[in-house]
Amino acid sequence: MVRIAPWKMFLILAVCLYGFAYSAPNILSADKTAWMKENLPGWLPNKTVNLGLDLRGGAHLLYEVDLDVVFDERADFMVQDLRKSLRDKKIGYKRIGTVPKGVRVTLRDDSDPEAVRKIIRKNDSRLLIDTSSEEPPVITATMDAVMIKEVQDQAISQSIEIVRRRVDELGTTEPVIQRQGVNRILLQVPGANAEDLKRIIGKTAKLGFHLVGQLGARAAGERMLPYVEEPGRTLNVKRRAVITGDMLDTAQPSFNQSSQPVVSFKLNAVGARKFCDVTRNNVQKPFAIVLDEEVISAPVINEPICGGQGQISGGFTIQEANDLALLLRAGALPAPMMVVEERTVGPSLGADSVAAGKTASLIGLALVLVFMLMVYGGFGLMANVALAVNVALILALLSSLQATLTLPGIAGIVLTVGMAVDANVLIFERIREEYRAGRSVISAVDAGYSRAMATIIDSNLTTLIAALILFSFGTGPIKGFAVTLGLGIMTSFFSAIMVTRLMVVLWLEKRKPSVLTL
């Protein structure tokens, strides 16, 4: 007997209500939607579908990461570690310096090359060690292929994460950030301005607090950096930072006592403890604040600073202070990034795509509605109502999930409009066959639903698997198509099996027909 439990009816109606309520903001004007977001409670439907770059317009930037900087930095750290180890072991050397992706040390004649090789292997067993036969011995240690790839992957992954944080702080939604090749990153941000993005992303924002070396002399482990506050002047600072940007807990723009824009920062527990120790041991000595290889400030330490808080000043404007605080919160890029390709997608092109997508969707929807009504009569009308529910549910889910709709995504919706009635066609044809075979109306309907179910599940499941594969292995537009296709399959299954069946059951209970016109 065809029958639906009351709680199932309530659940079906609740889902339908959700679909129409949460899809409604998408058909309202932008002004009304903005008013709803400002004046209505947050739990009420007020979200709309995010439009992708091809529909809304925005910025398309292709960056190239300067990986040579990363390898040079790694080589510099290797030199510092090896120099310290050699001194600790009292092994003499004439020269020590960097080579591409490695370090080279020239030993004294009385030094033991094997002892140096053991130290290098202990510091990092993956280094390739080469010892020359000349006198005095020269030992070169370079990264192997596995280590090189590991450094590259780590640098690109870190750059992508930092770029994502910076873009998200700008208030944009659903940016596309992907790795391309060995050292390139693709960035697509709907509704964003390319110049604003380049200003924020182009800075490495590598912050460090360094002790200042002796004036007029540069010892080992020190370097000369330009001093921003006094153009043309340089400061001799220790090469290794005592406090680094990753020890920052937060950074916010503010004003000092002279009403000048500054950046107030707070260190984490490790940074605060280290900052306290360094300032306590270096009272009345200058302390250089280095940002992207420039000294932006070099105040004298008047007293120990143990609260873990401080200010960075450097003659900033308000915008520069805001940008610097944002960059410090997001973290430093491991290497500079250069724009190698830039495109701006205008909103007019996106508007044309939206209009074309609407036209295609409406034409496809109209043809399906007319076909179902002509072929299946009253049952076709029920299928059309279920189709409307299906479209509303797709928009509601996209709005609730704040998913980004792209042009391929619209194609996925158009495709699901045709697929949405596929299950109903299978059911109605099966009902027609059972009724012609001599069954009663109710028995034919019952058999039609039960015997068509296996075929419906198989067809929808195989398509859903294909959508999952596209989402897992695809990128960009392919993912957008897979999302709308996958959601459309699930909503069309619900609308065909649940919504249409509810209307058929209510019709049977009210009319109790003895003849089936299908």
Rosetta blueprint (number, residue, H / E / L):
1 M L
2 V L
3 R L
4 I L
5 A L
6 P H
7 W H
8 K H
9 M H
10 F H
11 L H
12 I H
13 L H
14 A H
15 V H
16 C H
17 L H
18 Y H
19 G H
20 F H
21 A H
22 Y H
23 S H
24 A H
25 P H
26 N H
27 I H
28 L L
29 S L
30 A H
31 D H
32 K H
33 T H
34 A H
35 W H
36 M H
37 K H
38 E H
39 N H
40 L L
41 P L
42 G L
43 W L
44 L L
45 P L
46 N L
47 K L
48 T L
49 V L
50 N E
51 L E
52 G L
53 L H
54 D H
55 L H
56 R H
57 G L
58 G E
59 A E
60 H E
61 L E
62 L E
63 Y E
64 E E
65 V E
66 D L
67 L H
68 D H
69 V H
70 V H
71 F H
72 D H
73 E H
74 R H
75 A H
76 D H
77 F H
78 M H
79 V H
80 Q H
81 D H
82 L H
83 R H
84 K H
85 S H
86 L H
87 R H
88 D H
89 K L
90 K L
91 I L
92 G L
93 Y E
94 K E
95 R E
96 I E
97 G E
98 T E
99 V E
100 P L
101 K L
102 G E
103 V E
104 R E
105 V E
106 T E
107 L E
108 R L
109 D L
110 D L
111 S L
112 D L
113 P H
114 E H
115 A H
116 V H
117 R H
118 K H
119 I H
120 I H
121 R H
122 K H
123 N H
124 D L
125 S L
126 R L
127 L E
128 L E
129 I E
130 D E
131 T E
132 S L
133 S L
134 E L
135 E L
136 P L
137 P L
138 V E
139 I E
140 T E
141 A E
142 T E
143 M E
144 D L
145 A H
146 V H
147 M H
148 I H
149 K H
150 E H
151 V H
152 Q H
153 D H
154 Q H
155 A H
156 I H
157 S H
158 Q H
159 S H
160 I H
161 E H
162 I H
163 V H
164 R H
165 R H
166 R H
167 V H
168 D H
169 E H
170 L L
171 G L
172 T L
173 T L
174 E L
175 P L
176 V E
177 I E
178 Q E
179 R E
180 Q E
181 G L
182 V L
183 N L
184 R E
185 I E
186 L E
187 L E
188 Q E
189 V E
190 P E
191 G L
192 A L
193 N L
194 A H
195 E H
196 D H
197 L H
198 K H
199 R H
200 I H
201 I H
202 G L
203 K L
204 T L
205 A L
206 K L
207 L E
208 G E
209 F E
210 H E
211 L E
212 V E
213 G L
214 Q L
215 L L
216 G L
217 A L
218 R L
219 A L
220 A L
221 G L
222 E E
223 R E
224 M E
225 L E
226 P E
227 Y E
228 V L
229 E L
230 E L
231 P L
232 G L
233 R L
234 T E
235 L E
236 N E
237 V E
238 K E
239 R L
240 R L
241 A L
242 V L
243 I E
244 T E
245 G H
246 D H
247 M H
248 L E
249 D E
250 T E
251 A E
252 Q E
253 P E
254 S E
255 F E
256 N L
257 Q L
258 S L
259 S L
260 Q L
261 P E
262 V E
263 V E
264 S E
265 F E
266 K E
267 L E
268 N L
269 A H
270 V H
271 G H
272 A H
273 R H
274 K H
275 F H
276 C H
277 D H
278 V H
279 T H
280 R H
281 N H
282 N L
283 V L
284 Q L
285 K L
286 P E
287 F E
288 A E
289 I E
290 V E
291 L E
292 D L
293 E L
294 E E
295 V E
296 I E
297 S E
298 A L
299 P L
300 V E
301 I L
302 N L
303 E L
304 P L
305 I L
306 C L
307 G L
308 G L
309 Q E
310 G E
311 Q E
312 I E
313 S L
314 G L
315 G L
316 F L
317 T L
318 I H
319 Q H
320 E H
321 A H
322 N H
323 D H
324 L H
325 A H
326 L H
327 L H
328 L H
329 R H
330 A H
331 G L
332 A L
333 L L
334 P L
335 A L
336 P L
337 M E
338 M E
339 V E
340 V E
341 E E
342 E E
343 R E
344 T E
345 V E
346 G L
347 P H
348 S H
349 L H
350 G H
351 A H
352 D H
353 S H
354 V H
355 A H
356 A H
357 G H
358 K H
359 T H
360 A H
361 S H
362 L H
363 I H
364 G H
365 L H
366 A H
367 L H
368 V H
369 L H
370 V H
371 F H
372 M H
373 L H
374 M H
375 V H
376 Y H
377 G H
378 G H
379 F H
380 G H
381 L H
382 M H
383 A H
384 N H
385 V H
386 A H
387 L H
388 A H
389 V H
390 N H
391 V H
392 A H
393 L H
394 I H
395 L H
396 A H
397 L H
398 L H
399 S H
400 S H
401 L L
402 Q L
403 A L
404 T E
405 L E
406 T L
407 L H
408 P H
409 G H
410 I H
411 A H
412 G H
413 I H
414 V H
415 L H
416 T H
417 V H
418 G H
419 M H
420 A H
421 V L
422 D H
423 A H
424 N H
425 V H
426 L H
427 I H
428 F H
429 E H
430 R H
431 I H
432 R H
433 E H
434 E H
435 Y H
436 R H
437 A L
438 G L
439 R L
440 S L
441 V H
442 I H
443 S H
444 A H
445 V H
446 D H
447 A H
448 G H
449 Y H
450 S H
451 R H
452 A H
453 M H
454 A H
455 T H
456 I H
457 I H
458 D H
459 S H
460 N H
461 L H
462 T H
463 T H
464 L H
465 I H
466 A H
467 A H
468 L H
469 I H
470 L H
471 F H
472 S H
473 F H
474 G L
475 T L
476 G L
477 P H
478 I H
479 K H
480 G H
481 F H
482 A H
483 V H
484 T H
485 L H
486 G H
487 L H
488 G H
489 I H
490 M H
491 T H
492 S H
493 F H
494 F H
495 S H
496 A H
497 I H
498 M H
499 V H
500 T H
501 R H
502 L H
503 M H
504 V H
505 V H
506 L H
507 W H
508 L H
509 E H
510 K H
511 R H
512 K L
513 P L
514 S L
515 V L
516 L L
517 T L
518 L L
